[in-house]
Amino acid sequence: MAHKTYFSWSSGKDAALAFYHLSQDSQFRIDRLLTSVNDHHQRVSMHGLRIAMLEAQAQALGLPLQLLRLPEQPTMAEYDTLMDSTLANLQQAGYTHAGFGDIFLEDLKTYRDQQLQAHQIQGVYPLWKRNTTELVRELIDRGFKCVVICLKSALLSEDFLGREIDESFLQDLPPTVDPCGENGEFHTFCYDGPIFQHPVSFQLGERVYREYRNPDPDQEIGMGFWFCDVLPG
């Protein structure tokens, strides 16, 4: 009998490729998406994607979407409390496994696994430790379509916003930037590919630059990000 599994859906390319691999494994039955959103801004945390577009993705995937609604600037304690409550409900609903698109951030994986273990849920990481250049080329070869909607301004110029993830994009990336943006260099919106029942219709909207306080108290320099809005097509 396949394990009852939910998938931690970020809306981007890594989640899409990991979802693909997990869905091909008969040991798991994915029947729910879970996404953290900023309840104040009504957008996906980190990616800045509108909830309406997230819902359009879920509809195209044919799966119910559960939102973990976070306050505008949650503390780690607030996040932990909300996630703990969410995991308790998922455990009660019979979920035994959770899928993630993480690749090589050890601290993040350890943090996730510690949260899950408290509720007897096991994390599954289909992309873990794979070469990121190979991963992004597999993404392209399998027909996934993704556009850049957020980037760290210190590492990438604004003109990377809205670009498709393709061979041309990879060739233009600076050598200091991971091809999958695994260090937070950029985030994407995935709108088509083999996991979708149909493409997600969209259009690109305005670009916005925002600066955020560095969470490290020893670092005074903030972090700047460019965002590109994604609107219904």
N, C-alpha and C positions, 0 to 999 in steps of 0.2 A: 504494500500500500504506500502510495507516494506521501511524502511529508507535506503537511499543510504549511505553506510558506507565504509570507508577505515580502514585498520588495521595497527597499528604501529608494524611492524614485526622486532623483535630483532635477530631472527634466533635460539633462545634457547627454553628451555622447558616451561617456564612460558607463553611466547607468544603462543606456540603451544597449550597449554591446554586452555588458554583464547580464542584463535581462535576457538577451538573446541566448547566451550560452546556458543560463540556468533553465530556460524554457525548453531547451533541447535535451535536458537530463530528466529521464523518467522517474528519478528518485524524488523529484520535487514537483509540487503542484502550486504554482503562483496564482492566488486568487484575490490579491489586494495590493494596492500601492499605498505607501505612506510617505508623505512629504512635509517637511518643516516649512512653515510660511510665517512671514512677518504680518501679524494681524493688523497692525497699524497702517502699513502701506499696502496691504493686500497683494503681496508679492512673495515669490519663492525666496527663501533666505539665501544670501550670497549671490544667486543668479540674477535676482531682480525681475524675474518673469511674472507677468500678471497671473493671478489665480485663474482667470477666465481661460488663458492659454494652456495652463496646466490641466484644467478640466477638459479642454479640447484634446490634449494628448491622451488622457485617460480614456476618453470616449473612443478615440481611434485605436487604442490598445484593447478595448473591450473589457476593462476591469474597473471595479469600484475604487474610488480614491478617498483615502482618509487623510485629513489635514491635522498636523500638530501645530496649533496656533500659538505663536510666541509673541510676547510684548515687543514694543519698538526696540528697546535695547536691553535684552534679557541678561541677567547675571548668570554665571555658571550654575549657581544654586537654583535659580528659577528654572533654567533649562533642565537640570537634572530631575527636579521635582515633576515637571510636566512630562518628561520622557518616561520616568518611572511609572507614573500613572497610566500612560499610554501602553507601556509594555505589560503592565498588570492586566489591562483589559484585553490585550491581544492574547496573552497566555490563557486567560479565562475563555476566550473564544476558540481555543484549541490550536493556536499557532505554535509550532515547535521549531521553525527555522525562519531566518531572515536573510534576504539577499542584498548584497552591496556591490558598488562599482569601484571600491578602493583598489589601488594598485600597489603602492609601496610606502605609505605613511604609517610606520609602525606604531607611533603613539596613538594615532586615531583608531587604528584597528584594536589595539589593547583596550582603549577607552570604550569602544563599542562592545567588545566581548565581555567586559566587566559588567556593563549595564544589562546585557542580554542574559548572562549567566544567573543573575539574581532572580530571573523569571523562567529559568529552564528553557531558554530559547537559544538555539545555536546559530551563529553567524556563518554565512556562506559567501565566499569571495572568488568568483570565477576568474577574475583578471589578476589575482594576487601574484606579484613578483614577475609578471610578464614584461618583456621589453616594450617600452612605450612606443617606439617607432614602429615595431611590428603590429602593435595594437591599433594604432591610428590607420595604418595601411589596410589592416583587415577590415576596419570600420568602412573605409572607402570601397574596398573590393566587394563587400557584402551588400553594398547599395544603400547604406545609411546616408541621410542628408541632414547636415547640421550647419548652423550659422553661429558665429561668435556674437554674444550679446553682452559680455562683460569682460574687461581686461584691466590688469594692473598697469597704471600709466608709467611707472618707473621702468617697466620691462618691455612694453609694447606701445607703439604709437596708435593714435586714435583711428587711423585708416585701416586697422585690422578689424574694427567693428563691422559687423554685418557680412563679413566674408564667409564663404563656404569653406568647410573643411575638405580640401582636395589637395592634389599633388602640388599645385601652384602655391597654396597656403603653406605647405610644409617646406617648400624650397625657400620661401621668404622669411620663415621664422628665424630670429637670431639664434646662434648656437647656444646661448645661455638659457633659452626657454625650452622647457620640456615639451615634446611633441603632443603630449596629452594634457599639458597644463596642470600636471599633477601637483605642482607646488603652488597652485592658486594663481598662475599667470593669466589664465583666461578661462571663461566658462561659455558653454554653448547651449543652444536650443535645438533639440533633435525633432525634426518634423516629418520624416519619412524613413522607411526601411522595412526589412522583412518581419519585424515584430508588429508593425501597424496594419490594421485592416484597410486603411486608406490614408493618404497624406493629410497632415494638419494644414489647413489653409491659413495663411498669415500674411502680414505686410510689416515691414520695418518702419518704426516711428522715429521720434526725436532722440537725439543723443544728449546725455547729461553727464557732467563730471561731478564727482563727490569725493570729499576727503573724510577719512575716519581716523579717530584717535587710535594709536598703536596700543594693543592690549598689554604689551610689555611695559610696566611702569618705569623701567630703566631706559626706555627708548622714547625720546621726546618727539622724534620725527613721525608724522602721521603717514597714512597710506592713501594714495589717490587712485580712484577707479573711474573708468569710463563705462557707461551703460548705454545700451541701445534698446529702446522700447520695442516690444513685439505686440502687434495689434491683430485682431481677427481679420482674416482675409475677406 
